[in-house]
Amino acid sequence: MSRCDTAVPAGRNGSLLIRGADRADHGAIRDVVTAAYAQYADLLGPGMFARYLADLLDLDTHASYGRLLVVETAEGIRGFATFYPDASVQGFGLPAGWAGGRARAVRPGARGHGVARCCAPWSASPAKRGRRSSRSARPAS
């Protein structure tokens, strides 16, 4: 497991590690996102699902607006989230100054092990006090 200055132990007995992702993680992140969102392919239809998945997998764009985070266990990367310090850049009419997340995903086999909670963007990322989250309207911390 690689460690960096953003690494934060989380979960039971430090079994989960939340850290900033780097380019070497992109393949594993794409695998996690694809596996996590596969269940929606039939609901959205092939054309819409392909566009939606392409947006989720555009890691370079997400990284240009925010911070890519991964949740790692001894088995590898099990979860992923993008933290946007200013969620208004997503283009969905969110107010400037609100923090938010995008493309949160948990590998299906890792569900129920605390990984999903660690993918909440404010659980691992510094945001300015007083900012609001587009996900829950709670202060980001």
N, C-alpha and C positions, 0 to 999 in steps of 0.2 A: 504494500500500500504506500503510495506516495503521500507525503505530508507537506503542507505549505503553510504560510502565515495565516491563512483563512481557515485552517482545519479546526473543527470544533467537535469534540466527542459528544455523542448523544445516545440516548437509548439505554437499555439495560447493560450494565457492566462495561460501558464504553464500546459495545459491539457495533455501533454505527458511527461512522465518521462523516461529518458534513464538511465539504471543502470546495473551494473554487475549482472549477474545471479548467483544463488547458486543452490545447489542440489535440494532444494525444488521446484524450478522452472522447473525442467526437464520435468515433465508431461505436463505442459502447453506449454512448448517450442515444445515438440513432436507433440502436437495437432496443433499448429500454422504451423509447417513445413509440416505436413501431409496434412492439409487443403490447404495450399498455393501451394503445388506441385502436388496435385491430378489431376489438369488439364492436366498434361503431361503424365499420365499413358498410354493413348491410343497411343500417339505419339512415346513413347519409347518401347512399348510392355511390357508384364508382367514380363518377366525375367530380362530385363535390368532395368526397372523401379524399381523393387524390390531391386536390388543391389544398384542402385543410391540412393533410399530412405534410405536404411540401412546405407549407408555412411553418408548421411546428418544427420541421427538420432544418430550417434555414438558420443554422446556429450562428453563422457569421453576422447575420442581421440582428439576431437577438443579442449577441455579445456586443454589438455596436451601440445598443441602447441600454444595456444593463449588464448584469453579472450572471454567468452560468454557474450553477451550483450542482454538485452531485452528492448523493448519499452512497457511501461505500461500506461494504462489509468484507469479511475475509473471502467471500465468494466473488467480489468485484463490485462494480457499480450496479446498484439496485434501484436507485431513484434519481430524479432529475427535476430541476426547476430553474426558471430564469427569474431573477429579481430585477425589477425596473424601479430605480429610485424616483423616477417621474413617469408614472403610468400613462400620462397624456400622449406620449410618443407612440402608443399603440394605435392611435387613430380611431378610437371608438367613442370619443366624446367624454372621456374621463377628465376630471379637472386637473389642471397643472398643480403640482405639489403633492399629489397623492402617490404613495408607493403602491406597487402591485406586482403581480407575478404572471407568468405566461408559461405554457407548455409543461405544466407539472405532470410528472409521470412516475409510476412505480411498476417495476417488472412484476407481472402477475404472480409469480412464485414467491415474491417477497411481501405480498400483502399480508397484513395481520402481525407484522413484526416491528411495527413502529416506524417504518420507512415513510409512510404517507405523511405522518405528522411532521417529520423532518423536512418534507418537501415544501412546507409552507414557507414562503419567501422570507418572512420576518423572523423565522426561527433561527436563522444563521447569518443574516446580513445586516450590516449597519445601515440604518436609515436615520435621517435627521429627526430628532424628537419633535413631536407635534405634527408630523406628517400623518396622513391618513392612508389606509390601505384600500385599494379598490375592491378587494375581496371581502372585507368584513367591516370596514369603517372603524376599525380599532387602530390606535396609534401603532405605528411600526416601531420596533425596537431591536 
